[in-house]
Amino acid sequence: MSSPKTAILLVDPYNDFLHPDGKLTPLLKDLEERNTVQHLKELVKAARSRNLPVYYGLHQQWSADKFNGWRHMTPGNVRQQDIHFFEEGSFGARIYEGLEPDFSNGDVVVSKHWNSE
C-alpha cells in the first residue's frame, strides 16, 4: 500500500487553547460559538476512518528554566514566561481529549515549535 498524499495538520490542540479551563481559551472569543472543538473531533474522526495520518505541530512547553539565558524574547515568549501556558506536565499542556495522536493510524508528532511575531 502506498502512503497517502493527504494528511491533517493540527497545530497546538492543547487544553490551554481548547478546554474551557485553559489559560488561553478566554482569548479565543468565538471558540464555543463556532463549535470549534466538535468540528476538530469530527475532522480527526473522518481522517482516521480514511486512514489519513494526523500530523501534530505542538508548541514548546513551558518549564521554569525554559528561557534561561535568552536575551531577545518575543512578546509571545514573554507572555508564556509570565502566564506559564503549556506548562510541562500540566493539564494545559495535554492534548485535548479526543484529539490525541493515534500512532497505529500513522499519526506523527513533529518537533515542537516556538511562536514567532
VODREN-81353 format. One record per residue: residue number from 1; residue in one letter; x, y, z of N, C-alpha, C, CB in turn. Coordinates in steps of 0.05 Angstrom, whole numbers, plus 5000, padded with zeros to 4 digits. Glycine has a CB too. Example, Ala and Ser with C-alpha at 12.3 -4.5 7.8 and 13.67 -1.06 7.14 Angstrom:
BEGIN
NODE;1;A;5264;4886;5156;5246;4910;5156;5264;4934;5156;5226;4911;5181
NODE;2;S;5257;4955;5142;5273;4979;5143;5258;5001;5157;5282;4988;5114
***
This chain:
BEGIN
NODE;1;M;5017;4976;5000;5000;5000;5000;5018;5025;5000;4981;5000;5024
NODE;2;S;5013;5043;4982;5028;5068;4981;5019;5087;5003;5026;5081;4954
NODE;3;S;5037;5104;5012;5030;5123;5033;5012;5145;5021;5055;5136;5046
NODE;4;P;4993;5155;5037;4975;5175;5026;4989;5201;5021;4952;5180;5046
NODE;5;K;4979;5217;5003;4990;5243;4997;4974;5265;5011;4990;5248;4967
NODE;6;T;4956;5257;5028;4939;5275;5043;4942;5269;5072;4910;5274;5034
NODE;7;A;4943;5290;5088;4944;5287;5117;4930;5311;5130;4974;5285;5128
NODE;8;I;4924;5309;5155;4912;5330;5170;4934;5342;5188;4887;5321;5187
NODE;9;L;4935;5368;5190;4954;5381;5208;4939;5395;5230;4972;5401;5192
NODE;10;L;4944;5387;5255;4933;5401;5278;4955;5416;5292;4919;5380;5298
NODE;11;V;4951;5441;5296;4971;5458;5309;4961;5466;5337;4978;5484;5292
NODE;12;D;4977;5458;5357;4972;5465;5385;4944;5458;5395;4976;5494;5389
NODE;13;P;4935;5433;5392;4909;5425;5403;4910;5420;5433;4898;5400;5388
NODE;14;Y;4923;5438;5447;4927;5435;5476;4902;5444;5491;4951;5452;5485
NODE;15;N;4899;5434;5516;4878;5443;5533;4879;5473;5539;4879;5428;5560
NODE;16;D;4903;5484;5541;4905;5513;5546;4893;5530;5524;4934;5521;5550
NODE;17;F;4889;5519;5501;4875;5533;5479;4846;5525;5478;4889;5528;5453
NODE;18;L;4840;5500;5480;4814;5489;5472;4795;5483;5495;4817;5465;5457
NODE;19;H;4805;5477;5518;4787;5469;5541;4777;5494;5555;4803;5451;5562
NODE;20;P;4752;5493;5564;4740;5517;5578;4758;5527;5601;4713;5510;5588
NODE;21;D;4773;5509;5614;4791;5517;5636;4819;5524;5627;4792;5495;5656
NODE;22;G;4824;5525;5601;4850;5531;5591;4858;5560;5596;4851;5526;5561
NODE;23;K;4884;5565;5599;4895;5591;5606;4891;5611;5583;4924;5590;5613
NODE;24;L;4890;5601;5558;4888;5619;5535;4860;5619;5522;4908;5612;5514
NODE;25;T;4843;5600;5531;4816;5598;5519;4800;5624;5520;4801;5576;5534
NODE;26;P;4801;5640;5541;4786;5665;5541;4794;5684;5518;4790;5679;5567
NODE;27;L;4818;5680;5507;4826;5698;5485;4814;5689;5458;4857;5697;5483
NODE;28;L;4803;5665;5457;4791;5655;5433;4761;5659;5435;4798;5625;5428
NODE;29;K;4752;5683;5429;4725;5692;5435;4703;5675;5422;4722;5720;5427
NODE;30;D;4707;5665;5398;4686;5651;5385;4690;5621;5384;4683;5661;5357
NODE;31;L;4707;5610;5401;4713;5582;5401;4688;5565;5405;4733;5575;5423
NODE;32;E;4673;5572;5426;4648;5557;5432;4626;5563;5412;4639;5564;5460
NODE;33;E;4624;5589;5405;4603;5597;5386;4605;5583;5359;4605;5628;5382
NODE;34;R;4629;5578;5350;4633;5564;5325;4636;5534;5327;4658;5575;5311
NODE;35;N;4633;5524;5352;4635;5495;5357;4661;5483;5347;4611;5481;5343
NODE;36;T;4682;5498;5352;4709;5490;5341;4718;5463;5350;4729;5511;5349
NODE;37;V;4716;5457;5376;4726;5432;5386;4711;5409;5373;4724;5431;5416
NODE;38;Q;4684;5411;5371;4669;5389;5359;4677;5386;5330;4639;5396;5361
NODE;39;H;4681;5408;5315;4690;5405;5287;4718;5392;5285;4690;5433;5274
NODE;40;L;4736;5399;5303;4762;5386;5303;4760;5356;5308;4780;5399;5325
NODE;41;K;4743;5348;5327;4739;5320;5332;4727;5306;5308;4720;5316;5357
NODE;42;E;4708;5319;5294;4697;5307;5270;4718;5304;5248;4673;5324;5260
NODE;43;L;4735;5324;5246;4756;5323;5226;4775;5300;5231;4772;5349;5226
NODE;44;V;4784;5297;5256;4802;5275;5264;4788;5248;5259;4811;5277;5293
NODE;45;K;4763;5246;5267;4748;5221;5263;4746;5214;5233;4720;5223;5275
NODE;46;A;4741;5234;5216;4739;5229;5187;4766;5221;5176;4729;5254;5173
NODE;47;A;4787;5234;5185;4814;5226;5176;4820;5197;5183;4835;5245;5187
NODE;48;R;4814;5190;5207;4820;5163;5217;4804;5142;5201;4815;5160;5247
NODE;49;S;4779;5149;5195;4762;5130;5180;4773;5125;5152;4733;5140;5179
NODE;50;R;4789;5143;5142;4801;5141;5116;4831;5134;5117;4797;5167;5100
NODE;51;N;4840;5127;5141;4869;5121;5146;4888;5143;5138;4876;5095;5131
NODE;52;L;4879;5168;5140;4896;5191;5135;4910;5198;5161;4880;5215;5124
NODE;53;P;4937;5202;5160;4951;5209;5184;4945;5237;5193;4981;5206;5180
NODE;54;V;4947;5242;5219;4944;5268;5230;4972;5276;5240;4923;5269;5254
NODE;55;Y;4982;5299;5231;5007;5310;5240;5002;5331;5261;5024;5322;5216
NODE;56;Y;5017;5329;5283;5013;5347;5305;5037;5366;5307;5011;5331;5332
NODE;57;G;5031;5392;5303;5051;5413;5307;5046;5425;5334;5048;5435;5284
NODE;58;L;5063;5418;5353;5059;5426;5381;5079;5447;5389;5061;5401;5399
NODE;59;H;5069;5465;5405;5085;5487;5416;5104;5477;5438;5067;5510;5427
NODE;60;Q;5127;5490;5441;5144;5483;5463;5129;5487;5489;5169;5502;5463
NODE;61;Q;5135;5469;5508;5122;5471;5534;5139;5488;5553;5117;5443;5546
NODE;62;W;5125;5502;5571;5139;5519;5590;5150;5503;5613;5120;5541;5600
NODE;63;S;5174;5510;5622;5185;5500;5647;5201;5523;5660;5203;5474;5643
NODE;64;A;5207;5520;5685;5220;5543;5700;5246;5552;5687;5225;5534;5728
NODE;65;D;5260;5534;5674;5286;5541;5662;5285;5544;5632;5306;5521;5670
NODE;66;K;5262;5543;5620;5259;5543;5591;5272;5567;5577;5230;5541;5583
NODE;67;F;5271;5591;5590;5281;5615;5577;5307;5625;5590;5260;5636;5579
NODE;68;N;5320;5608;5606;5345;5617;5618;5365;5624;5596;5356;5594;5636
NODE;69;G;5377;5647;5599;5398;5656;5581;5388;5669;5556;5414;5632;5573
NODE;70;W;5361;5670;5552;5351;5684;5528;5354;5714;5532;5320;5677;5524
NODE;71;R;5365;5727;5511;5369;5756;5512;5348;5771;5495;5397;5762;5503
NODE;72;H;5336;5758;5476;5318;5772;5458;5292;5756;5455;5331;5776;5430
NODE;73;M;5275;5758;5475;5249;5743;5475;5228;5759;5460;5240;5737;5503
NODE;74;T;5212;5745;5445;5189;5758;5431;5167;5764;5452;5178;5740;5408
NODE;75;P;5148;5781;5445;5126;5786;5464;5111;5760;5471;5106;5806;5451
NODE;76;G;5109;5742;5452;5097;5716;5457;5112;5699;5478;5093;5700;5432
NODE;77;N;5139;5700;5475;5156;5686;5495;5152;5698;5522;5185;5686;5486
NODE;78;V;5151;5724;5524;5147;5738;5549;5120;5730;5562;5149;5769;5546
NODE;79;R;5099;5729;5545;5073;5720;5555;5074;5692;5566;5051;5723;5533
NODE;80;Q;5088;5674;5551;5090;5646;5560;5105;5645;5586;5103;5629;5539
NODE;81;Q;5126;5661;5589;5141;5661;5614;5124;5672;5637;5166;5679;5610
NODE;82;D;5108;5692;5632;5091;5704;5653;5067;5687;5660;5082;5731;5644
NODE;83;I;5054;5675;5640;5029;5661;5645;5033;5631;5650;5010;5665;5621
NODE;84;H;5056;5621;5640;5062;5592;5642;5043;5575;5627;5063;5584;5671
NODE;85;F;5033;5584;5604;5016;5567;5588;5032;5545;5576;5000;5583;5567
NODE;86;F;5019;5522;5571;5031;5497;5561;5053;5488;5581;5043;5502;5533
NODE;87;E;5048;5491;5606;5068;5483;5626;5072;5453;5626;5059;5492;5655
NODE;88;E;5098;5445;5624;5105;5416;5624;5091;5401;5646;5135;5413;5626
NODE;89;G;5078;5379;5638;5065;5361;5658;5038;5371;5668;5083;5358;5680
NODE;90;S;5029;5394;5659;5004;5405;5669;4980;5397;5651;5006;5436;5670
NODE;91;F;4957;5402;5661;4932;5397;5646;4932;5413;5620;4907;5405;5664
NODE;92;G;4941;5438;5622;4941;5456;5598;4959;5447;5576;4949;5483;5607
NODE;93;A;4980;5432;5582;4999;5422;5562;4991;5395;5550;5026;5421;5574
NODE;94;R;4969;5384;5559;4960;5359;5547;4942;5365;5523;4943;5342;5568
NODE;95;I;4943;5347;5504;4926;5349;5481;4897;5344;5489;4935;5329;5458
NODE;96;Y;4879;5360;5478;4851;5359;5485;4840;5331;5481;4834;5379;5468
NODE;97;E;4824;5321;5500;4814;5294;5499;4798;5290;5473;4796;5288;5523
NODE;98;G;4804;5268;5459;4791;5262;5434;4807;5271;5410;4764;5274;5434
NODE;99;L;4828;5286;5414;4845;5296;5392;4873;5284;5394;4846;5326;5392
NODE;100;E;4878;5266;5412;4904;5255;5417;4914;5239;5392;4904;5237;5441
NODE;101;P;4940;5238;5389;4952;5222;5367;4945;5192;5369;4982;5225;5365
NODE;102;D;4941;5179;5347;4937;5150;5346;4959;5140;5327;4908;5142;5335
NODE;103;F;4981;5131;5340;5004;5123;5324;4999;5099;5307;5027;5118;5343
NODE;104;S;4979;5082;5314;4973;5059;5297;4959;5069;5271;4954;5040;5312
NODE;105;N;4950;5094;5271;4938;5106;5247;4959;5119;5229;4916;5126;5254
NODE;106;G;4984;5120;5239;5005;5134;5224;5008;5163;5233;5000;5133;5195
NODE;107;D;4996;5171;5255;4998;5198;5264;5027;5205;5272;4979;5203;5289
NODE;108;V;5034;5230;5269;5062;5238;5274;5062;5264;5291;5077;5243;5247
NODE;109;V;5078;5264;5311;5083;5289;5327;5110;5300;5317;5083;5284;5358
NODE;110;V;5109;5323;5304;5133;5335;5294;5148;5350;5316;5127;5354;5270
NODE;111;S;5172;5359;5311;5187;5373;5332;5171;5398;5341;5215;5381;5321
NODE;112;K;5174;5404;5366;5159;5426;5378;5170;5453;5369;5160;5424;5409
NODE;113;H;5151;5471;5363;5158;5497;5353;5156;5519;5374;5140;5504;5329
NODE;114;W;5168;5541;5368;5165;5566;5383;5147;5584;5367;5193;5579;5390
NODE;115;N;5134;5602;5381;5118;5622;5367;5137;5643;5356;5097;5635;5385
NODE;116;S;5128;5657;5335;5144;5679;5324;5125;5703;5320;5158;5671;5298
NODE;117;E;5136;5726;5323;5120;5750;5319;5135;5771;5303;5112;5762;5346
***
